[in-house]
Amino acid sequence: MNEDTYTAVDAFVLSTLFADPDESLEAALADSDAAGLPQIQVTAPQARLLEILCRAVDARRILEFGTLGGYSTIAMARALPADGLLTTLEFDPDHAEVAWANIERAGLADMVDLRVGAALETLTLLASEGAGNFDFVFIDADKINTPAYFAWAVDRTRPGGLIFADNVVRGGGIVDPDGDDASAAQRTFHEYLAEESRVTATTIQTVGAKGYDGFTLAVVGE
Ligand SMILES: C[S@@+](CC[C@H](N)C(=O)[O-])C[C@H]1O[C@@H](n2cnc3c(N)ncnc32)[C@H](O)[C@@H]1O
């Protein structure tokens, strides 16, 4: 089995479970590409997993770290009820501009609060505004700060809520003692999770069209 096989299986899944056109997500991708954004968004199957998880917890409040062109934002926001809110944090104003146009076109602007700036700074502001009671948190920004984002979010996620951190395996970098800082941060993240008694967490390795990686999913204790 090799990467060609993973890619072929992804293509098969797309041709079966994703045969119906998804205009909002496809347009978001096309416009993100046209604007020159990096193609580092989740895949369509991963976006659907996020949507399914948001629906499973009846999410009304969602927090996202890392908007890029709004692809995952759209997938999650459409799981919200009409009075729901997704707060998404993006450092790069050019990414945010593209994302906002995509979110508006998807008809989700009323449900999305897009904050531009370094997430760690934005979190201070959100805390002062009393943000919290999140049902679902998606961590997908600068990977070195995944542990800090999780630690902030776990204090503000309701019992039974989920926290999903993407790209934690990093092609196996998580177990490479000579790996880069982002990989070392994922080891720190797991060491922290092992001591965090408020959550039950697991990490799942993934393969697919975007290579070998994985995610951590945690549920906050009741
Ligand atoms: C992997 S992309 C997000 C992809 C998006 N979640 C999706 O799947 O469609 C990571 C994004 O995080 C942003 N980012 C990087 N550092 C950040 C920071 N310190 N605060 C907020 N966003 C940051 C990047 O500009 C980039 O747009």
The ligand as a Tripos MOL2 file, in Angstrom:
@<TRIPOS>MOLECULE
LIG
   27    29     1     0     0
SMALL
NO_CHARGES

@<TRIPOS>ATOM
      1 C1         -4.3620   25.2610    8.0440 C.3       1 LIG1
      2 S1         -4.9000   26.8950    7.7390 S.3       1 LIG1
      3 C2         -6.6000   26.8250    8.2370 C.3       1 LIG1
      4 C3         -7.4290   26.0020    7.3030 C.3       1 LIG1
      5 C4         -8.9080   26.0890    7.5800 C.3       1 LIG1
      6 N1         -9.2140   25.7260    8.9530 N.3       1 LIG1
      7 C5         -9.6390   25.1320    6.6600 C.2       1 LIG1
      8 O1         -9.5280   23.9150    6.8540 O.co2     1 LIG1
      9 O2        -10.3140   25.6100    5.7330 O.co2     1 LIG1
     10 C6         -4.1700   27.8150    9.0370 C.3       1 LIG1
     11 C7         -4.5700   29.2740    9.0880 C.3       1 LIG1
     12 O3         -4.1640   29.7740   10.3670 O.3       1 LIG1
     13 C8         -3.7130   31.0940   10.1890 C.3       1 LIG1
     14 N2         -2.8260   31.4450   11.3080 N.ar      1 LIG1
     15 C9         -1.4910   31.2340   11.4230 C.ar      1 LIG1
     16 N3         -1.0420   31.7190   12.5720 N.ar      1 LIG1
     17 C10        -2.0970   32.2390   13.2290 C.ar      1 LIG1
     18 C11        -2.2660   32.9060   14.4680 C.ar      1 LIG1
     19 N4         -1.2440   33.1230   15.2840 N.pl3     1 LIG1
     20 N5         -3.4990   33.3140   14.7950 N.ar      1 LIG1
     21 C12        -4.5660   33.0910   13.9800 C.ar      1 LIG1
     22 N6         -4.4630   32.4720   12.7890 N.ar      1 LIG1
     23 C13        -3.2420   32.0660   12.4280 C.ar      1 LIG1
     24 C14        -3.0150   31.0710    8.8440 C.3       1 LIG1
     25 O4         -2.9120   32.3830    8.3060 O.3       1 LIG1
     26 C15        -3.9090   30.1490    8.0400 C.3       1 LIG1
     27 O5         -4.8710   30.8850    7.3380 O.3       1 LIG1
@<TRIPOS>BOND
     1     1     2 1
     2     2     3 1
     3     2    10 1
     4     3     4 1
     5     4     5 1
     6     5     6 1
     7     5     7 1
     8     7     8 2
     9     7     9 1
    10    10    11 1
    11    11    12 1
    12    11    26 1
    13    12    13 1
    14    13    14 1
    15    13    24 1
    16    14    15 ar
    17    14    23 ar
    18    15    16 ar
    19    16    17 ar
    20    17    18 ar
    21    17    23 ar
    22    18    19 1
    23    18    20 ar
    24    20    21 ar
    25    21    22 ar
    26    22    23 ar
    27    24    25 1
    28    24    26 1
    29    26    27 1
@<TRIPOS>SUBSTRUCTURE
     1 LIG1         1 GROUP 0 **** ****
